[in-house]
Amino acid sequence: MARRGAQDNRELEDGIQRVWIVDTHSHPFKFTRLTTSHLAGLLAIGGPAYESDGFKDLESLLVYKFLMRELSKLLGLESAKDPERVMEVRSELAERSFRDYVELLFERAGIKGLIIDDGYSEAGGEHALPYIEIGEFEKNLPKWVSVRYLHRIEPDIRRIFEESDSFSDFASGIEYSIEKFARDPRYVGFKSIIAYRTGLEVLWRSEEEARREFMECKKGYCEQAWFGPVARILREYVLSLVVEKCREHGRVVQIHTGIGDKDILLVKSFPHLLFPFLKDERVRKTKIVLVHGGYPNVVMTSYLANAFPNVYMDVSVATPFGLSNLENRIREALELAPASKIMYASDGYYTPEIHWVGAIAFRRAFATVLKELVSSEFLEVDDALEIAGRILYRNAAHVYSFEI
Ligand SMILES: [Zn+2]
């Protein structure tokens, strides 16, 4: 019996290591000479609002320690005891040829595909997502890595609102943009961060309601925020249009759910708030991916992915930032969601080490969870391997119609 268990475990371990990964939610990266505090700052969720002394706190984050340890192994250093040295060796190697360095990271982590959010922060500031031109980004990727994009709608809403004198200008500007990206073969859908603007209690909005709000906002009667007019109805109208167009074009809509950067509307970002919208018949034929699995409300998201045939989820944020509890978050995702609706994602951004370490952490935690499910006789080894293949790779290819 014990021998059988050990053999099962080995088979699972090997199987999980062999499957390629498609990272279904991440951001572009670029070369930076990273220092320890810069890296630590990137690992603070919501951006580093820390003064220089505070970076010492961030350097005690589990994910920082893990990343440093794995990086020292990758670079052939004896230990991670001297993080300054690890970062120095890393930056020298990355500077020599960033492309080769990225290839090394992706090859070791087994990352074969990326679905990239093309969004950037509309205002700069402490936790801004930098604007990285996608042509520049692709130059740093190995040829064997496939990449597709999602177009973020909020920067368009802001720009087109500012450029439009009438509602019909606004509506046609938005429609033009949606059509353009829906037809672009490099793109597989759209991304909304409405949880950062007016929250997830989204309703399907009519053109008439949107027109009324647009006129009021143009007359200066609506509330202003740093990102422009609050304009809840208008934003929900645009999301409704995107959902409609994605149904026609067979594209995917990713919606941010759960915690996020510090400009998130925290109390309005939880996944259950989307329930009425997801229940609307007009939404039911479009593939919707709840990004970050509503972290930390992963079970609730798992329920939504169970209840609605068109709803999917990923497990980013738990990966790699919630390292100590990652195994449980994977269990929670599998708790109610069919395995065919869960996808791997890292939420990596800015520097490729986050994409890389996410893949390493996830494979490790996922192997533990699957081994346990097999040893409790909830699953056969074959079923467990099939689930691994789906979550790491095949679901992404299917959901995003992504040929790899
Ligand atoms: Zn993200």
Boltz pocket constraint, residues with backbone or C-beta under 6 A from the ligand:
constraints:
  - pocket:
      binder: B
      contacts: [[A, 25], [A, 26], [A, 27], [A, 117], [A, 347], [A, 348]]
      max_distance: 6.0
